Amino acid sequence: MSRIKYEPKSVRELLTKMKDVSDTMIDLAYAALQFQDKEIAEQVRKLEAKMDELMYEIRILATMSVRSTDDAEKMTGVLQIANAAETISNATEEMVDLVLRDIEIHPVIQTALMETEERTDVVEVGGGSSLDGKILSNLRLPSRIGVWILALKRRGSWLVPPAKNTRIRGKDLLVAKGPEEGIEILHEMAGVPWKPRSLGRRLRKLRDALARMRDLSSSMVDMAYSAVLFRSREVAEEVRELEGVFDGLNYELSLAVLRAAKREKDVGKLNSVLQFVKYMEKISNSADLIADVILHGVELHPVFARALEEAEEQIGKVRVSKRSPLAGHTLGKLNLEVRTGVDVFTVKRGKKYIFNPADRVTILPGDYLIVRGPELGIENLKKIAAGRGKLPPLEE
């Protein structure tokens, strides 16, 4: 067994990289399943190897950082969160293994992934399009249309993720994530016609349950990190409660699979559905472990909070004032993910939390929005929410 070369790094740097690598792995794993793409699946495996290296280094640093019982107690919380992140990455590797081992993926998984709130898509850049020749950071895709470029393929070589100074070329293949409206705009920018997919009605209940579980597990991870960042026991308790909701959906889905087996000619494909759910369950369980650190009152090492703040996709808390152009409008009308690149995954209204708020939810003065997105997008949203900035128009 080859020994991993150890180079000294700060715990903050390692945790930041772990969170970013983990996020990218989850998104690419869903893309690999949706498109049954072995090349994308292989990129997930490469990232899993990177995660193993990071875990090796953070365990060494944790050992070296402990100088007292108090240090050990604080580092225990960091390691629990780091181990949960590693479990998430392991689950994504197991997920793409379904593709790499040529296991037949039931079509309901693919249609469910096309129905989730945040989509993944693969877009080829047309020569002479508005993307051709542009530097990625200058396009400001996350802030403008809410779309993140997860990976770029050029002449058989992959950049995962592409650097901010990467210049996009014609015939580049982009793996992207974002809201449906943002993905549609990206297609237009790439010079590729947008073709909405018809999902049909077959196995609709099973498809809807899978889509909800996918969104639920992802939201739990976001809320768990939010609970840590804001030291919020209330949010952590909600994560614990949502773990129970996920378990209930898991039971209902198992029954739905058994019912579907009566009508399926090839029941073997349905096994891929059960495997998919098992891996999502590992992700939701890991979110619960992160929240558990707060629920047990473990004092976290301060480097963990700084690590979250420096991650590429950050979590922020935004208060809406009476003067804000957000107040009095529904989330659907505001369309913040496309306009600012920021996703609202929780609304706090007094002591009430609205998780995964629907488009019809109206934002009121005094609401707190718990959001995720790029640093610039969050800072701009804070100004808008305080009444010190204007809401950008939707891209034409």
N, C-alpha and C positions, 0 to 999 in steps of 0.2 A: 504494500500500500504506500503510495507516494505521500510525502509529507507536504502539507500546505505551507508555503513560505509566509512567515509572519512579518508584517511591517507595522510598526506602531501607529495607531490612529486613536482619535478620541472616541469615547463612548457616544458622544453626540453625533459624530460623523458616521459611525457604524449604524446607529439606530435610524438615522435619516436615510441611509442607503437601503437598509432593510425594509423600511416602509415603502419606499419608492419601487424597489424591486418586487415586493409582494403585490403592490397595486398593479404593476404592469403584467405580472404573471396571471393574475385573476382575469384581467381584460383579454389577454391573448389566448388564455385557455378557452374562454367562451367563444372567441372568434374561431379558434381551431375546430371546436365542436360544431359551430353554426355552418362553417364552410367545409368541414371534414378535410381540412388542409394539413397535410403532414409537415410541410415546411414551417408553418406557424407553430405547430405542436413541438417541433424540434427546438424552436427558439425558447419555448417555455422550459424545456429540459436544460438548456444552457443557463437560463436564469436560475434554475434550481441549484445548479452547481455553484453559481455565484452566491446564492443564499447560504449554502453549506459553508463556504469560505468565511462569510460574514459572521455566522454563528460561532465558528471556530475562534475567530479573532475576538468577538465580544466576550466569550467565556474566559479567554486569557486575560482580557482587560478587567473583567469583573473580579477575577482572582487577585490581580495585582492592585486593584483599587481598594480592597477591603483592609482597613487598618484598625477597625474596632467593631464591637457588636452592633453599634448604631449604623456604621457603614454597611455591614452585612445585611441588616434588616432592610435598609433602603434599596440596596442592590437586588434583594430578593424580588421586589416588585418589578424592577426593570427586567430581570431575567424571566419572570413569568410572562411579561408582555412580549419579550423577544421570542420566547418559546412558542407563544401563541401565533406570532407572525410566521415562525418556521412551520408550524402545523398547517397554516393556510397555504403556504407555498408547496408543501408536500401534497396537499389535497389537489392543487391545480395540476401538479405533475401526474397524479393518478388519473385525473380527469382526461388529460390529453393522451394518456396511455391507451384509452379506448380507441382513439384515432390511429395511433402508431401501430397497434396490434390488429388493425383492420377489423375491429369488432363492429358489426352493423349498428349504426346509430339510428334509433327510431326517429322518423320524420317529425314527431311531435316535439322533440327536443329542439330541433332547428326552428320550428314555427314559434315555439315558446320564447326563444331567444330573440326572435324578430318582434315580439310583442312587449318586451320589457321597456321600462321608462328610458333607460340609457342603452342605445344600440351600439353594436360594433359593425363595421363594414370594411370592405376592401375596394379601393378606388384606384384605377390606373390613370395617371396624369397624361392628358393629351398634349401633344406638341403644339406650342403656340397658344396654349390656354393661359388663363390669368395666374395659374400656379407655376407655370414653366419659367425657370430662371430666378424664381423668388427665394430669398433667404427665409427659412422657417420662422425665426423669431420676428422678422419684420411683418409677417402676415398676421400675427396676433390672433390666431384662430381660436384659442381658448377664450379670450376676452371678447372677440367679435361675434363668434357664432357658437361658442360652447363646445367646440370640437378639439380633441387631443389627438395628435399623431403618435400612435404607440410604437410603430415600426415602419421602416422603409426598406423596400427591396429594389436593388439596382443591379442589373446584369448578373443575377444569381447570388449577389452578396447582400447580407442583411445588416441594417443598423437598428439596434434595439437598446434603448430608444434612440432616435436620431438626435444629434447635437443641435443646439439652438442655432448655430451658424451654418447648418446644412443647407446647401442650395438645391432646391427641388428641380428635377429635370423631367423632360418629356419621357414617357414610358416607365417612369418610376411607379412602383406599386406601393400605395399607402394603406396601412391598417389603422383605422381611425375609430374613435368612440365619441358619442355625444347624443343629444336629443335628435329625434327624427328630422325636425326642421333644419337643424344644423348640418346633418349628414346630407340632406337634400341640397343645401347651399354649397357644400363642399363638392358634390358631384357637378354642379353648375360651374364652379370655379375650375374644376379639372377638365371641363369640356366633355363630360360624360353624361348622357341623359339619365335622369332619375327615373327609375322604374319601381313604383311601389309594388310590393308583393302581396298577392291575395292569399290570405291564411285559410279561408274556407271554414267549414263548421265541423269537420271531422275531429273527434276527440277534444272538443272545445273545452270541456270542464277540466280534463287532464292538462291540456295546454295552458289554460288560465292559472291552474294551481302551480304548475312549474314556473311560469313567469312570475307569479307572486312570491314564490319561495326564493327565486333568484334575487328579486328586488329586496325582499325582506332580509336575507342573509347579508347582502351588501350594505343595506342601511344599518344593520346591527353593528357591523364593523366600524362604520363611520360614527355611530352614536357612542360606541365603546371608547374610541379615541377621543371623542368630544367629552365624555365623562371624565377621562383622565386629564385632558387639557384644562377643563374648567373646574376640576375637583368637585364635580356634581354628583352627589349620591342619588338625586332624583333621576337623572338620566341613566345612571348605572342600574338603578332598580327597574327602569323601563326596559333596558336591554335584557335583564333577567326575565321580565315578564314576556317579552317578545320571543325569548328562547322557548317559552312554553307554547306560544302561538305557533312557532315554527314546528314544534313537535306535534301539535295537533294537526297541522297541515300535512305533515309527513304521514301520519296515520290515515288521514282521509285520502291522500294520494295513493297509498298502498292499496286501499280498497278499490280506488278507481282503476288501478292497474289490473287488479284481479278481475274486475268487471270487463275491462277491455280485452282481457285474455280470451274471454268467451267468443269474441267476434273477430279476433286476429287470426290470420292463417299461419303467420310465423311468430309464435310467442317468444322466440329467442330474442327478437329485437326489443321486446318490452323489458328485458333484463337490463338493457343499457339505460333505461329510464330509472330503474332502481339504483343502479350504480351512480348515475348522475346525482340523484337525490342524496345518496350517502356522502358524496364529496361536498355537496353544499352544506350538509349537516355538520361536517367537520369544520367548515368555515364559520357557521353560526355558533358552534360550541367554542371555537377559539375566541370569538367576539365576547362570549359570556365570560371566558377566563380573563380577558382584559378588564372587563367591568368588575370582575370579582376582586381585583386589586383595590378598587375604590370601596366596594361594599365591605371589605374586611378592614378598612381604615389603614392600609399600609402606606406609610409616608414614602412617596416616590423620590428617587434621586433627582435633583433638579435638571440634570442633563437630559432626561427624557422629555420634559416639557419643551426644552429648547430644540430637541431633535424634531418634534412635531412641527414647530414653528418654521424650521428650515426645510422641511420636505417640499418637493415641487408642488404637489397638490395639498393645500393647507386647509385647516378648519378655522372658521371664524365665527364670532358672535356679533350680530348687528342689531342695534336698537332703532326702531322706526319712530320718528318724531311726528308731531302734528303737521309740520311744514313739508314733510317728505312727499314727493310725487308718487310714492308707493302706497301711501295710506288711502284706503277706500277702494282699492282695485283688487281684482282677483289675480291669483298667480298665473292663471291661463292668459289673461290679458297682458300682464306685465312681461311674461316670457323672458324671465331674467337669465335663464341659462344661455339663450341665444344672444341676448343683448349685452350681457356682461361676462359670460363664461362661468357664472357662479350658480351652483345648484343649491336650492333650499331643501334640506332634507328633514328639518324640524322647525316648527313654530312654537315658541313658548309664549303663552298668553296667561299672565298671572301665574297660578300654580298648575295650569293645564299645559300639557305638551301635545302638539299635533304632529305625529310622525308620518312621513311620506304624504305630505299634504296634497290633496287633489287640486286640479286647476280651478275648481269652483271656490276654494278657500279665499276669503277676502282678508287682506292685510289691514290691520287696525293700528292706530297710534298706540304706542306703548308695547307693541309686540316685539319680541326678540326673535330674530331669524338665525338659526344655526345653519351655517352654510359650508360648502366645500368648493374649492376652485383655485385658480392661480392667485398669487399674492396681489398682483396689480388689480385683478378683478374684484377681490374682496375689499381692497382699500377704496376703490371707486364706489363700490356699493355702500360702504360706510358713509361716504360723503353724501350720496344720494339719499340714504335713509335718514341722515341728519338734516336734510333740507339744504345742503350746501353744494349740491350738484344736480345736473339734469340727467334724466334717463335717456340713454342713447337710442336713436331710432332703430327699427328693425332693418337688417340688410335687405336691399332690393334684390 
